[in-house]
Amino acid sequence: SGDEGSRVSEGGRSEGSIGAPQARSLSFGGSCASLSSLVRDASCSSCADCATSAAAGAAAETASEAASPSLGEASGATPTEERLTLREKMRGLSSGFKDRARDAFKQVSEVAQGTEAESAQELFERAKALNKEGKYKRACELIEEAYALQPKISTALSAANLRLKLGDFSKAAAAYRRVIAAETSEHPPSASELEMARRKLKEAEDEIRANAVNVSLLERKSVPQSLAWHAAQLEELSDELFSESASLYSEFGVQLQDGFREVVRLVRARRLIAAGLTLRQVEKTVTRACLSQRDEQERAWLTTARGVLTGLRTRSAEVQTALREFDESSSAGWKSAGETSGVRTEWRAADDGSLWVRMEAELD
């Protein structure tokens, strides 16, 4: 070996620098210090030093194996036995490294869990400060982040309470229900937490009912015709009445034509409720005409007239239903959007995320 490498003495002892920060010695044969002892005792200052020490140790083991004939003579073991002994040492060394790696991983995991717990507590404290400042939205976000790191019943209740303050009643109610459902879990809420969850749940459900927009969906089998189409159809039927049947005109012509004209006037003015009230009398006249003996042409005219009037009646009923549902006894939830030319407009957000608009005015 060179001056800076390891050197082997006559007695089989190797001394000198092997690349580690401090000099170490290795004994071969019966008094051999294992590589695991060398690594365990080394006090290196960086990962690079560790790698250098390990490489040097491996080189020393290689030198030991190269010198096995003379060592075998000294110890009385054959070269095959010497190689088997070296393999056993290497297996033990590998097993030791694995055990230390498992211990290190366990320690790192414990530290990481402690850091998460601290982070959750820090988030919770920041959220409390924001809540006192009235910044509920940001406080709610931090509380929910803290719950994701460290799920606790108290944190879940705090998040639900903030949702209630923000007016997000559905999510608040869902969170309170989860707390109540945890009563039979392995880590149930305390009696005071259960009492709060039940009380706040009732409050959230009351708010949901108070802010609900009770407007039913329109059930239509097809796209309805426009109001202009209905008006044109009624005018055409009125004009055709005399040419289609002189007898029908003589019996009901005046009543039908006068009724059609009034309905058309109201429809063109978009006064559907008034048009619906007027066409009831017209429909009764059409029904009486159908009860008499009629020819095929007269029945075709009456059938067409009845279909147009039915379509208008349906549209009028939809308007009446909408007005009835929007005419609530309480104005809770409706916010003014302004008033122009006598038309007052209000808006309201429904619980499902939809937006409703209500416009009120008097028409001359």
C-alpha positions as CSV (number, residue, x, y, z in Angstrom):
1,S,0.0,0.0,0.0
2,G,1.0,3.6,-0.4
3,D,1.7,6.1,2.3
4,E,-1.9,7.4,2.3
5,G,-3.5,4.0,2.0
6,S,-3.9,1.3,4.6
7,R,-0.8,-0.7,5.3
8,V,-0.5,-4.3,6.6
9,S,2.0,-5.1,9.3
10,E,3.9,-8.3,9.6
11,G,1.5,-9.5,12.2
12,G,-1.5,-9.1,9.9
13,R,-2.6,-5.8,11.4
14,S,-3.6,-3.0,9.0
15,E,-3.2,0.7,10.2
16,G,-3.3,4.1,8.6
17,S,-5.7,6.5,6.9
18,I,-8.6,4.9,5.0
19,G,-10.4,8.0,3.8
20,A,-12.4,8.7,7.0
21,P,-12.0,12.0,8.9
22,Q,-10.2,10.1,11.7
23,A,-7.8,7.2,11.3
24,R,-9.2,3.8,12.0
25,S,-7.6,0.3,12.3
26,L,-8.8,-3.0,11.0
27,S,-7.6,-6.4,12.3
28,F,-7.8,-9.4,10.0
29,G,-8.3,-13.0,10.9
30,G,-9.4,-13.9,14.4
31,S,-9.1,-10.3,15.8
32,C,-10.9,-8.6,12.8
33,A,-13.0,-5.5,13.7
34,S,-16.1,-5.7,11.5
35,L,-17.1,-3.1,9.0
36,S,-20.3,-2.4,11.0
37,S,-18.2,-1.4,14.0
38,L,-16.2,0.9,11.9
39,V,-19.3,2.6,10.5
40,R,-21.0,2.8,13.9
41,D,-17.9,4.4,15.5
42,A,-17.1,6.8,12.7
43,S,-17.9,10.5,13.5
44,C,-18.0,11.8,9.9
45,S,-19.1,15.3,9.2
46,S,-21.0,14.8,5.9
47,C,-22.7,12.2,3.8
48,A,-19.7,12.3,1.4
49,D,-17.4,11.2,4.3
50,C,-19.8,8.4,5.1
51,A,-19.6,7.2,1.5
52,T,-15.8,7.4,1.6
53,S,-15.6,5.4,4.8
54,A,-17.9,2.7,3.4
55,A,-15.8,2.5,0.2
56,A,-12.7,2.3,2.2
57,G,-14.2,-0.5,4.3
58,A,-15.2,-2.4,1.3
59,A,-11.6,-2.1,0.0
60,A,-10.3,-3.3,3.3
61,E,-12.5,-6.4,3.1
62,T,-11.3,-7.1,-0.4
63,A,-7.8,-6.9,0.8
64,S,-8.6,-9.3,3.5
65,E,-10.1,-11.8,1.1
66,A,-7.0,-11.4,-1.2
67,A,-4.8,-12.2,1.8
68,S,-6.8,-15.3,2.8
69,P,-4.1,-17.9,2.1
70,S,-1.7,-16.5,4.6
71,L,-4.5,-15.7,7.0
72,G,-5.8,-19.2,6.6
73,E,-2.5,-20.6,7.5
74,A,-2.3,-18.4,10.6
75,S,-5.8,-19.3,11.8
76,G,-5.7,-22.9,10.6
77,A,-8.8,-22.4,8.3
78,T,-8.9,-23.4,4.6
79,P,-9.6,-20.8,1.9
80,T,-13.2,-22.1,1.5
81,E,-13.9,-21.8,5.2
82,E,-12.4,-18.3,5.2
83,R,-14.7,-17.2,2.4
84,L,-17.7,-18.7,4.2
85,T,-16.8,-16.8,7.4
86,L,-16.5,-13.6,5.3
87,R,-20.0,-14.2,3.8
88,E,-21.5,-14.7,7.2
89,K,-20.0,-11.4,8.4
90,M,-21.4,-9.6,5.4
91,R,-24.9,-11.1,6.0
92,G,-24.7,-9.9,9.6
93,L,-23.6,-6.5,8.4
94,S,-26.5,-6.3,5.9
95,S,-29.0,-7.3,8.6
96,G,-27.7,-4.6,10.9
97,F,-28.1,-2.0,8.3
98,K,-31.7,-3.0,7.7
99,D,-32.5,-2.8,11.4
100,R,-31.0,0.6,11.7
101,A,-32.9,1.8,8.6
102,R,-36.2,0.6,10.1
103,D,-35.5,2.4,13.3
104,A,-34.6,5.6,11.4
105,F,-37.8,5.4,9.4
106,K,-39.9,5.0,12.5
107,Q,-38.2,8.0,14.1
108,V,-38.8,10.1,11.0
109,S,-42.5,9.1,10.9
110,E,-42.9,10.1,14.6
111,V,-41.4,13.4,13.9
112,A,-43.6,14.0,10.8
113,Q,-46.7,13.1,12.9
114,G,-45.7,15.6,15.5
115,T,-45.2,18.3,12.9
116,E,-48.6,17.6,11.4
117,A,-50.2,17.9,14.8
118,E,-48.4,21.2,15.4
119,S,-49.4,22.5,12.0
120,A,-53.1,21.7,12.6
121,Q,-53.0,23.5,15.9
122,E,-51.3,26.5,14.3
123,L,-54.0,26.6,11.6
124,F,-56.7,26.4,14.2
125,E,-55.2,29.3,16.2
126,R,-55.0,31.4,13.0
127,A,-58.6,30.6,12.2
128,K,-59.7,31.7,15.7
129,A,-58.0,35.0,15.2
130,L,-59.7,35.5,11.8
131,N,-63.0,34.6,13.3
132,K,-62.7,37.3,15.9
133,E,-61.9,39.8,13.1
134,G,-65.1,38.8,11.3
135,K,-63.2,37.1,8.4
136,Y,-65.4,34.0,8.4
137,K,-64.6,32.7,4.9
138,R,-60.9,32.5,5.4
139,A,-61.3,31.2,8.9
140,C,-63.5,28.4,7.6
141,E,-60.9,27.5,5.0
142,L,-58.1,27.2,7.6
143,I,-60.4,25.3,10.0
144,E,-61.1,22.7,7.3
145,E,-57.4,22.4,6.5
146,A,-56.7,21.8,10.1
147,Y,-59.4,19.1,10.2
148,A,-57.9,17.4,7.1
149,L,-54.5,17.2,9.0
150,Q,-55.9,16.2,12.3
151,P,-59.6,15.1,12.3
152,K,-61.2,16.0,15.6
153,I,-64.9,16.4,16.6
154,S,-64.2,19.9,18.0
155,T,-62.6,21.0,14.8
156,A,-65.5,19.6,12.7
157,L,-68.0,21.5,14.9
158,S,-66.0,24.8,14.5
159,A,-66.0,24.4,10.7
160,A,-69.8,23.7,10.7
161,N,-70.4,26.8,12.9
162,L,-68.5,29.0,10.4
163,R,-70.5,27.5,7.5
164,L,-73.6,28.5,9.4
165,K,-72.3,32.1,9.8
166,L,-71.5,32.2,6.1
167,G,-75.1,31.3,5.2
168,D,-74.0,27.9,3.7
169,F,-76.8,26.1,5.5
170,S,-76.7,22.9,3.6
171,K,-73.0,22.2,4.2
172,A,-73.4,23.2,7.9
173,A,-76.3,20.8,8.3
174,A,-74.4,18.0,6.7
175,A,-71.4,18.6,9.0
176,Y,-73.7,18.6,12.1
177,R,-75.3,15.3,11.0
178,R,-71.8,13.7,10.6
179,V,-70.9,14.7,14.2
180,I,-74.2,13.2,15.5
181,A,-73.7,10.0,13.5
182,A,-70.2,9.6,15.1
183,E,-72.0,8.9,18.4
184,T,-71.7,5.2,17.9
185,S,-68.1,5.3,16.5
186,E,-64.9,4.3,18.3
187,H,-64.2,8.0,19.3
188,P,-67.7,9.5,19.9
189,P,-68.3,13.2,20.6
190,S,-68.8,14.3,24.1
191,A,-72.3,15.1,25.6
192,S,-71.8,18.8,25.2
193,E,-70.6,18.4,21.6
194,L,-73.6,16.3,20.8
195,E,-76.0,18.8,22.3
196,M,-74.4,21.6,20.3
197,A,-74.6,19.6,17.1
198,R,-78.3,18.8,17.5
199,R,-79.1,22.4,18.4
200,K,-77.2,23.9,15.6
201,L,-78.6,21.3,13.1
202,K,-82.1,22.5,13.9
203,E,-81.0,26.1,13.4
204,A,-79.5,25.2,10.0
205,E,-82.6,23.3,8.9
206,D,-84.8,26.2,9.9
207,E,-82.7,28.5,7.8
208,I,-82.9,26.1,4.8
209,R,-86.7,26.1,5.0
210,A,-86.9,29.9,5.5
211,N,-84.7,30.5,2.5
212,A,-86.2,27.9,0.2
213,V,-87.7,29.2,-3.1
214,N,-90.8,27.1,-3.4
215,V,-91.3,27.3,-7.2
216,S,-92.4,24.2,-9.0
217,L,-90.9,23.2,-12.3
218,L,-93.1,23.5,-15.4
219,E,-94.0,20.1,-16.8
220,R,-94.2,20.5,-20.6
221,K,-94.3,17.6,-23.1
222,S,-93.1,19.9,-25.9
223,V,-92.0,23.5,-26.6
224,P,-95.2,25.7,-26.5
225,Q,-96.1,28.0,-29.3
226,S,-95.5,31.7,-28.9
227,L,-98.2,34.1,-27.9
228,A,-98.1,35.8,-31.3
229,W,-98.9,32.4,-32.9
230,H,-101.9,31.9,-30.7
231,A,-103.2,35.4,-31.5
232,A,-102.8,34.8,-35.3
233,Q,-104.6,31.5,-35.0
234,L,-107.6,33.0,-33.2
235,E,-107.9,35.8,-35.8
236,E,-107.8,33.3,-38.6
237,L,-110.5,31.1,-37.0
238,S,-112.7,34.1,-36.5
239,D,-112.4,35.1,-40.1
240,E,-113.1,31.5,-41.3
241,L,-116.2,31.0,-39.1
242,F,-118.8,32.3,-41.6
243,S,-117.2,30.6,-44.7
244,E,-116.9,27.2,-42.9
245,S,-120.5,26.9,-41.7
246,A,-123.4,29.3,-42.0
247,S,-125.4,27.3,-39.5
248,L,-122.6,27.4,-36.9
249,Y,-122.2,31.1,-37.5
250,S,-125.9,31.8,-37.1
251,E,-126.1,29.9,-33.8
252,F,-122.8,31.0,-32.1
253,G,-121.0,33.3,-34.6
254,V,-121.4,36.6,-32.6
255,Q,-120.4,35.1,-29.3
256,L,-117.4,33.3,-30.7
257,Q,-116.1,36.2,-32.8
258,D,-116.5,38.7,-29.9
259,G,-114.8,36.3,-27.6
260,F,-111.9,35.6,-30.0
261,R,-111.3,39.3,-30.5
262,E,-111.1,40.1,-26.8
263,V,-108.7,37.2,-26.2
264,V,-106.5,38.3,-29.0
265,R,-106.4,41.8,-27.7
266,L,-105.3,40.6,-24.2
267,V,-102.8,38.1,-25.6
268,R,-101.1,40.8,-27.8
269,A,-100.9,43.0,-24.6
270,R,-99.3,40.0,-22.9
271,R,-102.0,40.0,-20.2
272,L,-102.2,36.3,-19.9
273,I,-104.2,36.2,-16.6
274,A,-106.9,38.4,-18.0
275,A,-106.8,36.4,-21.3
276,G,-107.2,33.2,-19.3
277,L,-110.3,34.5,-17.5
278,T,-111.9,35.7,-20.8
279,L,-111.3,32.5,-22.7
280,R,-113.2,30.4,-20.2
281,Q,-116.5,31.8,-21.5
282,V,-115.3,31.2,-25.1
283,E,-114.5,27.6,-24.3
284,K,-117.9,27.0,-22.9
285,T,-119.5,28.3,-26.1
286,V,-117.3,26.0,-28.2
287,T,-118.3,23.0,-25.9
288,R,-122.0,23.8,-26.4
289,A,-121.5,24.0,-30.2
290,C,-119.9,20.5,-30.2
291,L,-122.9,19.0,-28.4
292,S,-125.2,19.7,-31.4
293,Q,-125.3,17.7,-34.6
294,R,-122.4,18.9,-36.8
295,D,-120.9,18.0,-40.1
296,E,-117.3,17.0,-40.6
297,Q,-116.1,20.5,-41.6
298,E,-117.8,22.1,-38.7
299,R,-116.3,19.6,-36.2
300,A,-112.8,20.2,-37.8
301,W,-113.2,23.9,-37.1
302,L,-114.3,23.4,-33.5
303,T,-111.5,21.0,-32.8
304,T,-108.9,23.5,-34.1
305,A,-110.4,26.3,-32.0
306,R,-110.5,24.1,-28.9
307,G,-106.8,23.2,-29.3
308,V,-105.7,26.9,-29.6
309,L,-107.8,27.9,-26.6
310,T,-106.4,24.9,-24.5
311,G,-102.8,26.0,-25.3
312,L,-103.6,29.6,-24.1
313,R,-105.3,28.3,-21.0
314,T,-102.2,26.3,-20.1
315,R,-100.0,29.3,-20.5
316,S,-102.3,31.4,-18.4
317,A,-102.4,28.7,-15.6
318,E,-98.5,28.7,-15.6
319,V,-98.5,32.4,-15.0
320,Q,-101.0,32.2,-12.2
321,T,-99.1,29.4,-10.5
322,A,-95.8,31.4,-10.7
323,L,-97.4,34.5,-9.2
324,R,-99.0,32.5,-6.4
325,E,-95.7,30.8,-5.5
326,F,-93.8,34.1,-5.6
327,D,-96.4,35.9,-3.6
328,E,-95.0,34.8,-0.3
329,S,-96.1,36.1,3.0
330,S,-92.5,36.8,4.1
331,S,-90.0,38.7,2.1
332,A,-87.0,36.9,3.8
333,G,-84.2,36.2,1.4
334,W,-85.3,38.6,-1.4
335,K,-82.8,41.5,-2.1
336,S,-83.7,44.5,-4.1
337,A,-82.0,45.0,-7.5
338,G,-83.6,48.4,-8.2
339,E,-86.8,50.0,-9.5
340,T,-87.2,51.5,-13.0
341,S,-90.4,52.8,-14.7
342,G,-92.6,51.4,-11.9
343,V,-91.1,47.9,-12.2
344,R,-89.5,46.6,-9.0
345,T,-86.9,43.8,-9.4
346,E,-85.7,41.6,-6.6
347,W,-83.3,38.6,-6.6
348,R,-82.8,35.6,-4.4
349,A,-80.3,32.7,-4.3
350,A,-81.8,29.3,-3.8
351,D,-80.2,26.6,-1.7
352,D,-79.4,24.5,-4.7
353,G,-77.2,27.3,-6.2
354,S,-79.8,28.6,-8.7
355,L,-80.7,32.3,-8.9
356,W,-84.3,33.6,-8.9
357,V,-85.5,37.0,-10.1
358,R,-88.9,38.5,-9.1
359,M,-90.3,41.5,-11.0
360,E,-93.5,43.3,-9.8
361,A,-95.4,46.1,-11.4
362,E,-98.9,47.3,-12.2
363,L,-100.1,47.5,-15.8
364,D,-102.8,49.7,-17.0
